[in-house]
Amino acid sequence: MQNKQTIPELLQQLIEQETGKVKLAITDIDGVLRGKVISFDKFRSVVEKGFGFCDVVFGWDAADQAYDNAKITGWHTGYPDVQAVVDINTYRQIPWEKDLPFFLADFRDSGHGDLPICPRGLLKKIIGQASEAGYLPFFSQEFEWFNFVNNADELYQNSFRGLKPITNGMFGYSVLRASQGSAFFHDLFDLLTKFGVPLEGIHTETGPGVYEAAILYSETLEAADRAVLFKAGVKEIAHRHGIIASFMAKFNENLPGCSGHVHQSLWSADGKRNLFYDKKTKTGLSSLMESYIAGQLFCLPYILPMFAPTVNSYKRLVEGAWAPTTLTWAIDNRTTALRALPGGAGSTRLETRVVGSDSNPYLAMAGCLASGLYGIKNKLKLDIQATVGSGYANKANGTLPKNLWESTQAMKESVVAKELFGPGFVEHFTGTREWEWRQFSKVVTDWELKRYLEII
């Protein structure tokens, strides 16, 4: 939360609060929060020098199955500890856990630099590049997610059939539906704010039991921290209300999917001037913003797994379902991949609409920022015309890869992706996505049984 305290000041504050234990956490490649609770005495001994954390968190998938294609860790290395360092500026208290102190940590390599495959470390590297170029990036993320009645025991017994949303019908922006679930609805707003994840707003979205929330913008690392903790916090608060909160990109083929749109702008180093705004242009967009947009459009086909990281992600990216399918941009158009929002010196920004709610916020923001900076660095011109009307119909500049395997192969072989994120990260990350595809490909689905069992 960017408290800017010294370690002695922080320790004194925790002593005065009579803190007995502390929760520490990191995120894995999939954006899943992994951590532990330690005693305050243990925290005091590691807060400055760091602590060991098993590197298996980068050697297994979201279901804790070990990758068979990872080089950095695995059975061949013995899954050793890697150094993790507490970022004291992330200090928060968890209001639904009796104000338990909470911190995020970063992984270090043998040279005490950020571990190349650590998502938070990768984003910090890209932010550093922006800073060196004289830019201060401000970001925020918004999420849509489904809320189901918590019958987890039955779901596991019945292969996750019988999902029951907390409300019926579509009802986007429904005051009635929000009021009917007001205890949960208001707890989200109030408790997340106390947790240091302030919301601009929250409302129902179209679909049974769907909510959407926009997180207040901030400097980019803080924005990503907030986004990660938002997803984890929503799940924990939901559980206390007998609800399962799901950020899966598409749980039902007949309903809209769930987005995780990223809003972004670049400011002068002192934070006083929005470099995306130019009052002298017809659109209000600066030439720098146009190069940023051009960079994202150029890089998007090669970095898509950072925005759409699962097999399920690509079932959201279909025509006519409020998610983009083409390499397009426009001003205030919700059918394009990139939506430019000119709104004056204070609010002109870009919304990257490709990003799904199942994304790892650190990787999604790293992808947005790195590709935008690529456009600026290489002085790319925005030669692609702004789409007028349906972005789905405008296929002149190409379409997005259709599935996780296709997009992963594009990233794996991409010179651009390796330039943006480093070959070590690209090799590891694309290997994890290939693993994800292979796990899916060998499973016999309900669709196959219904289609082939009797007739074929």
BAMI-510922 format. One record per residue (C-alpha): x negated, y negated, z negated; residue number from 1. Coordinates in pm, 1 decimal, always signed. Layout:
REM BAMI-510922
> X Y Z NUM
...
//
This chain:
REM BAMI-510922
> +0.0 +0.0 +0.0 1
> -311.1 -215.6 +37.3 2
> -336.7 -318.3 -329.0 3
> -703.7 -425.9 -295.7 4
> -789.2 -327.8 -653.1 5
> -1130.0 -215.2 -770.0 6
> -1161.1 +136.1 -909.2 7
> -1217.4 +13.7 -1271.6 8
> -909.2 -210.3 -1244.8 9
> -702.3 +77.4 -1111.4 10
> -816.5 +320.2 -1380.3 11
> -739.5 +65.9 -1651.5 12
> -391.2 +15.8 -1505.5 13
> -325.0 +391.3 -1505.6 14
> -453.3 +420.6 -1863.5 15
> -215.9 +144.3 -1973.8 16
> +68.7 +331.5 -1802.0 17
> -28.8 +642.3 -2002.7 18
> -68.3 +839.8 -1683.3 19
> -118.7 +1210.8 -1746.1 20
> -134.1 +1334.7 -1387.4 21
> -170.6 +1211.2 -1030.6 22
> -53.3 +1339.4 -690.8 23
> -300.7 +1335.9 -400.6 24
> -211.1 +1412.2 -38.5 25
> -338.1 +1421.5 +319.7 26
> -162.7 +1500.6 +646.6 27
> -246.9 +1789.6 +874.3 28
> -248.3 +1785.1 +1255.4 29
> +130.9 +1823.3 +1264.1 30
> +182.6 +1530.1 +1027.4 31
> +289.2 +1755.9 +739.7 32
> +198.0 +1610.1 +401.1 33
> -30.4 +1851.2 +211.4 34
> -153.5 +1785.0 -140.5 35
> -180.3 +1869.9 -506.7 36
> -114.3 +1731.6 -853.0 37
> -422.6 +1690.4 -1073.4 38
> -478.1 +1571.6 -1428.2 39
> -569.4 +1209.8 -1487.7 40
> -905.8 +1317.7 -1629.6 41
> -977.1 +1505.9 -1306.8 42
> -865.3 +1205.6 -1102.1 43
> -1096.3 +977.4 -1296.8 44
> -1389.7 +1206.7 -1217.9 45
> -1322.0 +1223.2 -841.5 46
> -1176.1 +883.5 -754.0 47
> -1515.0 +737.3 -667.9 48
> -1718.7 +1031.3 -539.8 49
> -1444.9 +1233.4 -370.0 50
> -1332.9 +1593.4 -410.6 51
> -1324.9 +1920.6 -219.1 52
> -1012.4 +2011.0 -21.0 53
> -984.7 +2338.3 +172.0 54
> -1023.5 +2271.9 +543.7 55
> -761.0 +2536.1 +621.1 56
> -520.3 +2242.3 +653.7 57
> -679.5 +2193.1 +996.0 58
> -694.9 +2565.7 +1063.7 59
> -330.8 +2660.7 +1045.9 60
> -1.7 +2548.0 +1195.0 61
> +312.0 +2407.0 +1036.3 62
> +411.4 +2759.5 +929.2 63
> +67.9 +2829.8 +771.8 64
> -31.1 +3073.4 +1046.1 65
> -405.1 +3061.8 +1114.8 66
> -513.8 +2943.2 +1459.9 67
> -717.2 +3197.0 +1654.1 68
> -879.0 +2934.8 +1877.9 69
> -1012.7 +2670.9 +1637.6 70
> -1388.4 +2611.9 +1629.1 71
> -1413.1 +2366.5 +1341.8 72
> -1270.6 +2611.4 +1089.0 73
> -1139.9 +2966.7 +1074.4 74
> -1225.1 +3314.2 +956.8 75
> -1565.7 +3263.3 +1118.9 76
> -1645.0 +2974.7 +880.2 77
> -1477.7 +3114.0 +569.9 78
> -1244.0 +2813.8 +533.9 79
> -1475.2 +2607.9 +309.0 80
> -1393.2 +2287.8 +126.5 81
> -1447.8 +1959.7 +306.4 82
> -1497.6 +1631.2 +126.4 83
> -1188.3 +1417.1 +77.2 84
> -1205.4 +1060.1 -53.5 85
> -918.8 +883.8 -227.8 86
> -804.0 +560.9 -64.1 87
> -712.0 +359.7 -372.6 88
> -537.9 +99.4 -154.9 89
> -260.8 +354.1 -92.3 90
> -160.3 +363.3 -459.6 91
> +210.1 +407.6 -513.7 92
> +442.0 +545.5 -778.3 93
> +704.7 +803.8 -683.0 94
> +1031.3 +674.3 -833.1 95
> +1216.8 +1007.0 -799.2 96
> +933.3 +1182.4 -989.1 97
> +928.3 +960.6 -1298.3 98
> +693.3 +710.0 -1131.0 99
> +421.2 +969.9 -1078.4 100
> +108.9 +794.4 -938.7 101
> +38.1 +885.5 -576.0 102
> -257.4 +835.4 -340.9 103
> -350.6 +932.3 +13.1 104
> -698.5 +1061.3 +91.9 105
> -926.5 +1072.5 +396.7 106
> -1155.7 +1353.6 +506.8 107
> -1528.0 +1300.2 +557.6 108
> -1776.1 +1482.7 +778.9 109
> -2126.2 +1589.6 +671.2 110
> -2256.3 +1241.3 +748.0 111
> -1990.9 +1083.4 +521.9 112
> -1803.3 +933.7 +816.4 113
> -1439.6 +1001.8 +896.7 114
> -1382.2 +1361.8 +1008.0 115
> -1315.5 +1343.4 +1385.2 116
> -1008.4 +1568.2 +1368.9 117
> -851.0 +1391.3 +1068.7 118
> -540.5 +1207.1 +1201.0 119
> -573.0 +916.8 +957.8 120
> -943.9 +888.5 +1031.0 121
> -876.0 +881.9 +1404.9 122
> -630.2 +595.3 +1366.6 123
> -881.2 +403.9 +1152.9 124
> -1137.6 +442.0 +1432.2 125
> -898.5 +298.0 +1691.9 126
> -803.5 +11.0 +1460.1 127
> -1175.5 -59.0 +1422.5 128
> -1206.4 -85.4 +1799.8 129
> -920.2 -334.0 +1806.1 130
> -1086.8 -537.6 +1533.0 131
> -1419.3 -541.8 +1719.6 132
> -1235.6 -678.0 +2023.0 133
> -1086.8 -955.8 +1809.9 134
> -734.8 -818.3 +1768.0 135
> -525.3 -754.1 +1457.8 136
> -257.2 -496.0 +1548.3 137
> +78.0 -491.3 +1370.7 138
> +294.6 -181.8 +1405.2 139
> +610.6 -22.8 +1273.0 140
> +801.8 +296.1 +1339.2 141
> +1170.6 +374.1 +1335.3 142
> +1316.8 +721.1 +1294.0 143
> +1636.1 +907.1 +1371.5 144
> +1705.3 +1231.4 +1186.6 145
> +1983.9 +1478.8 +1118.4 146
> +2112.2 +1551.6 +768.4 147
> +2255.0 +1894.7 +691.3 148
> +2424.7 +2048.7 +388.8 149
> +2147.5 +2231.4 +203.9 150
> +2216.0 +2602.2 +243.0 151
> +1850.4 +2694.5 +290.6 152
> +1887.4 +3046.4 +148.4 153
> +2158.8 +3128.8 +402.0 154
> +1964.0 +2966.2 +684.2 155
> +1656.9 +3180.5 +620.0 156
> +1872.1 +3492.0 +594.2 157
> +2059.1 +3412.9 +917.5 158
> +1771.3 +3287.8 +1135.0 159
> +1877.7 +2924.9 +1091.5 160
> +2226.6 +2969.1 +1232.0 161
> +2521.8 +2794.7 +1072.3 162
> +2379.6 +2444.3 +1030.5 163
> +2644.1 +2214.5 +882.7 164
> +2592.4 +1836.8 +919.9 165
> +2691.3 +1623.1 +621.7 166
> +2952.8 +1446.4 +837.2 167
> +3144.1 +1540.4 +1151.3 168
> +3186.0 +1348.8 +1477.5 169
> +2951.1 +1107.2 +1650.1 170
> +3009.3 +768.8 +1479.8 171
> +2702.2 +558.3 +1557.4 172
> +2677.0 +243.3 +1341.1 173
> +2967.5 +371.1 +1133.5 174
> +3033.6 +176.1 +814.9 175
> +3285.7 +443.6 +716.7 176
> +3042.3 +736.0 +744.8 177
> +2769.4 +548.7 +556.3 178
> +3016.7 +467.4 +279.2 179
> +3132.7 +828.0 +256.8 180
> +2775.7 +931.1 +181.0 181
> +2690.2 +616.5 -9.0 182
> +2497.3 +774.1 -298.5 183
> +2242.9 +932.1 -62.0 184
> +2250.8 +640.3 +181.6 185
> +2168.9 +379.2 -83.3 186
> +1917.2 +599.6 -262.6 187
> +1719.8 +616.7 +60.3 188
> +1704.9 +239.6 +90.7 189
> +1636.8 +166.3 -276.1 190
> +1398.5 +447.9 -367.6 191
> +1189.8 +418.5 -53.3 192
> +1148.9 +45.2 -115.8 193
> +1029.7 +120.0 -469.9 194
> +791.3 +375.8 -319.1 195
> +626.9 +106.6 -107.4 196
> +806.6 +200.9 +213.6 197
> +1030.0 -104.1 +268.9 198
> +1306.3 -67.9 +526.1 199
> +1433.5 -336.9 +760.9 200
> +1760.6 -151.0 +790.7 201
> +1936.5 +183.6 +792.8 202
> +2255.4 +295.9 +967.4 203
> +2432.9 +599.9 +1106.6 204
> +2336.6 +697.0 +1461.0 205
> +2549.9 +871.4 +1720.2 206
> +2582.2 +1237.5 +1628.6 207
> +2710.7 +1435.8 +1330.1 208
> +2515.7 +1351.1 +1016.3 209
> +2254.4 +1136.9 +1193.5 210
> +2086.0 +838.6 +1030.3 211
> +1841.9 +589.3 +1173.0 212
> +1604.6 +368.2 +974.3 213
> +1355.3 +100.6 +1076.0 214
> +1050.1 +50.8 +855.7 215
> +926.2 -303.5 +794.2 216
> +625.7 -387.1 +1015.3 217
> +274.3 -424.7 +873.6 218
> -90.6 -385.2 +968.4 219
> -128.1 -59.9 +1156.9 220
> -288.5 +172.8 +901.0 221
> -33.9 +67.6 +641.6 222
> +242.4 +113.7 +901.7 223
> +131.0 +470.1 +966.8 224
> +102.9 +544.3 +594.0 225
> +456.2 +414.4 +548.3 226
> +585.1 +627.0 +836.5 227
> +427.4 +946.6 +702.2 228
> +554.8 +879.0 +352.1 229
> +897.3 +784.4 +488.5 230
> +943.2 +1128.6 +641.9 231
> +820.3 +1307.2 +329.6 232
> +1020.1 +1078.2 +101.0 233
> +1344.4 +1121.1 +295.1 234
> +1311.8 +1499.8 +270.9 235
> +1248.7 +1485.8 -104.1 236
> +1532.5 +1241.9 -175.9 237
> +1766.2 +1444.3 +47.0 238
> +1687.9 +1762.4 -145.0 239
> +1797.6 +1594.5 -465.6 240
> +2132.8 +1524.9 -299.4 241
> +2179.4 +1881.2 -173.8 242
> +2081.4 +1782.1 +181.6 243
> +1826.2 +1905.0 +435.3 244
> +1679.2 +1614.2 +631.6 245
> +1543.6 +1726.0 +969.9 246
> +1310.4 +1528.1 +1195.6 247
> +1318.5 +1798.8 +1463.2 248
> +1330.9 +1630.9 +1803.5 249
> +1636.0 +1821.2 +1933.9 250
> +1832.8 +2064.5 +1721.9 251
> +2128.2 +2102.0 +1960.1 252
> +2125.8 +2085.0 +2339.4 253
> +2466.4 +1913.0 +2342.4 254
> +2365.3 +1626.9 +2112.7 255
> +2114.1 +1341.9 +2147.4 256
> +1765.9 +1404.2 +2014.5 257
> +1579.0 +1218.1 +1742.3 258
> +1331.8 +945.6 +1829.4 259
> +1040.2 +792.3 +1643.6 260
> +994.1 +475.0 +1848.1 261
> +677.2 +276.9 +1776.8 262
> +687.6 -104.8 +1780.9 263
> +359.3 -287.2 +1828.8 264
> +196.8 -624.4 +1883.2 265
> -155.8 -763.6 +1884.0 266
> -236.7 -1078.3 +1688.3 267
> -538.1 -1304.4 +1658.7 268
> -796.4 -1187.6 +1404.8 269
> -663.5 -1432.7 +1145.2 270
> -307.5 -1303.4 +1191.7 271
> -173.0 -1644.8 +1290.4 272
> -98.8 -1600.7 +1661.8 273
> +94.2 -1329.7 +1844.2 274
> -119.3 -1255.6 +2150.1 275
> +169.8 -1079.0 +2325.3 276
> +364.9 -1406.5 +2353.8 277
> +311.2 -1675.4 +2614.0 278
> +570.1 -1950.3 +2633.2 279
> +437.8 -2058.4 +2973.3 280
> +541.9 -1740.0 +3154.3 281
> +888.6 -1670.8 +3289.9 282
> +927.4 -1357.0 +3081.3 283
> +751.7 -1480.9 +2767.3 284
> +502.8 -1192.8 +2799.9 285
> +133.3 -1278.8 +2801.8 286
> -110.0 -1136.8 +3056.5 287
> -276.9 -953.8 +2767.9 288
> +51.5 -781.4 +2685.1 289
> +95.7 -688.4 +3050.5 290
> -248.0 -523.5 +3052.5 291
> -155.9 -343.7 +2728.5 292
> +162.0 -211.1 +2894.3 293
> -33.4 -112.9 +3205.7 294
> -277.8 +80.0 +2989.7 295
> -3.1 +276.7 +2822.4 296
> +163.2 +360.4 +3153.2 297
> -169.8 +474.7 +3299.0 298
> -267.4 +688.4 +2998.3 299
> +74.3 +828.0 +2907.9 300
> +62.2 +1144.8 +3125.2 301
> -274.3 +1235.5 +2967.4 302
> -188.9 +1179.1 +2600.2 303
> +176.9 +1282.4 +2583.9 304
> +123.9 +1561.1 +2324.2 305
> +36.9 +1290.8 +2070.8 306
> +391.3 +1156.3 +2115.1 307
> +568.7 +1485.3 +2189.4 308
> +371.5 +1750.4 +1997.5 309
> +605.1 +2051.1 +1984.4 310
> +781.7 +2287.4 +2221.9 311
> +1106.9 +2132.7 +2106.6 312
> +990.6 +1775.6 +2182.1 313
> +1048.0 +1819.0 +2554.6 314
> +1412.1 +1917.2 +2509.5 315
> +1465.4 +1562.5 +2384.1 316
> +1300.1 +1410.5 +2693.2 317
> +1587.6 +1474.8 +2934.1 318
> +1796.0 +1246.2 +3151.4 319
> +2094.8 +1070.4 +3001.9 320
> +2012.4 +1147.1 +2638.4 321
> +1865.5 +813.6 +2521.1 322
> +1507.2 +935.2 +2571.8 323
> +1275.8 +848.1 +2863.5 324
> +1171.9 +1082.7 +3142.8 325
> +988.4 +849.1 +3383.2 326
> +675.9 +630.5 +3387.3 327
> +866.8 +304.8 +3363.8 328
> +884.9 -17.5 +3170.5 329
> +1139.3 -295.5 +3147.8 330
> +1252.8 -586.1 +2936.0 331
> +1508.8 -474.4 +2678.7 332
> +1609.0 -156.3 +2861.7 333
> +1664.1 +159.9 +2656.6 334
> +1627.4 +398.1 +2952.3 335
> +1257.8 +332.0 +3018.3 336
> +943.6 +473.5 +2857.0 337
> +828.6 +128.7 +2744.8 338
> +1066.2 -146.2 +2635.6 339
> +922.0 -496.4 +2620.4 340
> +1094.8 -724.0 +2371.3 341
> +1013.6 -1092.0 +2422.8 342
> +1151.4 -1282.1 +2129.1 343
> +933.0 -1582.3 +2065.5 344
> +601.9 -1627.0 +1888.8 345
> +709.4 -1433.2 +1581.8 346
> +866.8 -1123.2 +1729.9 347
> +746.1 -1048.4 +2085.0 348
> +646.7 -682.2 +2084.8 349
> +639.9 -355.2 +2276.0 350
> +852.4 -52.5 +2188.0 351
> +712.0 +282.4 +2300.2 352
> +1024.4 +495.1 +2332.8 353
> +860.1 +822.5 +2431.6 354
> +761.1 +898.6 +2072.8 355
> +979.0 +1156.0 +1897.9 356
> +1067.1 +1180.6 +1530.6 357
> +867.5 +1505.7 +1516.4 358
> +543.5 +1321.3 +1590.7 359
> +254.0 +1272.6 +1350.3 360
> +267.9 +893.2 +1292.6 361
> -110.7 +861.5 +1271.9 362
> -153.4 +1027.1 +1610.0 363
> +142.9 +849.7 +1768.8 364
> +11.5 +507.4 +1664.8 365
> -344.1 +599.6 +1762.1 366
> -214.3 +698.2 +2106.2 367
> -20.1 +375.2 +2149.8 368
> -300.8 +147.5 +2035.3 369
> -584.8 +325.7 +2214.9 370
> -403.1 +338.6 +2549.0 371
> -297.1 -25.8 +2521.7 372
> -652.8 -132.5 +2442.7 373
> -769.6 +75.0 +2740.1 374
> -553.9 -141.9 +2964.2 375
> -696.1 -461.3 +2816.0 376
> -1057.4 -342.2 +2824.9 377
> -1027.6 -239.3 +3189.5 378
> -826.4 -549.4 +3283.8 379
> -547.1 -338.1 +3429.3 380
> -277.9 -527.6 +3615.3 381
> +87.0 -447.1 +3556.3 382
> +151.9 -355.8 +3917.9 383
> +450.2 -136.6 +3830.0 384
> +760.4 -350.5 +3860.1 385
> +997.5 -380.9 +3567.1 386
> +1287.0 -141.1 +3605.8 387
> +1628.2 -293.5 +3668.1 388
> +1909.5 -56.9 +3577.9 389
> +1856.8 +310.9 +3498.2 390
> +1504.5 +420.6 +3421.3 391
> +1610.1 +778.8 +3489.1 392
> +1670.6 +695.1 +3855.1 393
> +1335.9 +519.5 +3899.9 394
> +1092.3 +801.0 +3977.8 395
> +867.9 +594.2 +4204.8 396
> +577.6 +595.9 +3959.8 397
> +613.0 +956.2 +3847.6 398
> +778.7 +1147.3 +3569.1 399
> +658.7 +1275.7 +3234.7 400
> +523.0 +1631.5 +3201.1 401
> +812.0 +1873.2 +3153.4 402
> +688.5 +2091.0 +2866.9 403
> +420.7 +2125.0 +2600.5 404
> +195.4 +2352.6 +2806.8 405
> +195.8 +2119.9 +3106.7 406
> +126.7 +1811.5 +2898.3 407
> -140.6 +1985.6 +2691.3 408
> -331.2 +2098.5 +3000.4 409
> -322.0 +1743.4 +3135.0 410
> -469.4 +1613.9 +2808.4 411
> -722.5 +1896.4 +2777.0 412
> -873.8 +1819.8 +3117.1 413
> -842.6 +1442.2 +3092.6 414
> -1155.7 +1229.0 +3099.9 415
> -943.9 +938.9 +2974.5 416
> -818.8 +1125.7 +2666.8 417
> -1174.8 +1222.2 +2573.1 418
> -1286.9 +862.4 +2618.5 419
> -1006.9 +735.0 +2395.9 420
> -1024.9 +987.8 +2112.8 421
> -1352.9 +1175.8 +2148.9 422
> -1408.3 +1523.2 +2295.5 423
> -1410.7 +1689.3 +1952.5 424
> -1063.1 +1568.8 +1865.9 425
> -922.2 +1645.3 +2211.9 426
> -1062.1 +1999.2 +2206.7 427
> -921.5 +2075.9 +1861.8 428
> -586.5 +1907.1 +1910.3 429
> -512.0 +2058.1 +2251.0 430
> -615.5 +2396.9 +2115.0 431
> -352.1 +2364.7 +1843.4 432
> -90.2 +2272.3 +2104.7 433
> -185.9 +2572.8 +2319.0 434
> -144.6 +2788.0 +2009.9 435
> +200.9 +2637.4 +1951.8 436
> +303.1 +2720.0 +2308.9 437
> +175.5 +3076.9 +2280.5 438
> +369.4 +3135.6 +1958.2 439
> +688.2 +3018.6 +2128.8 440
> +627.8 +3210.6 +2450.8 441
> +619.0 +3551.4 +2286.7 442
> +945.5 +3509.5 +2095.3 443
> +1270.6 +3659.0 +2227.1 444
> +1530.6 +3383.6 +2189.4 445
> +1907.0 +3393.2 +2135.1 446
> +1948.4 +3248.3 +2485.7 447
> +1765.7 +3544.0 +2639.0 448
> +1969.4 +3796.4 +2443.5 449
> +2298.8 +3637.7 +2542.4 450
> +2196.9 +3604.6 +2905.2 451
> +2026.2 +3937.5 +2973.2 452
> +2112.1 +4201.2 +2709.2 453
> +2438.7 +4326.5 +2857.5 454
> +2446.4 +4208.9 +3218.8 455
> +2096.6 +4264.6 +3355.5 456
//
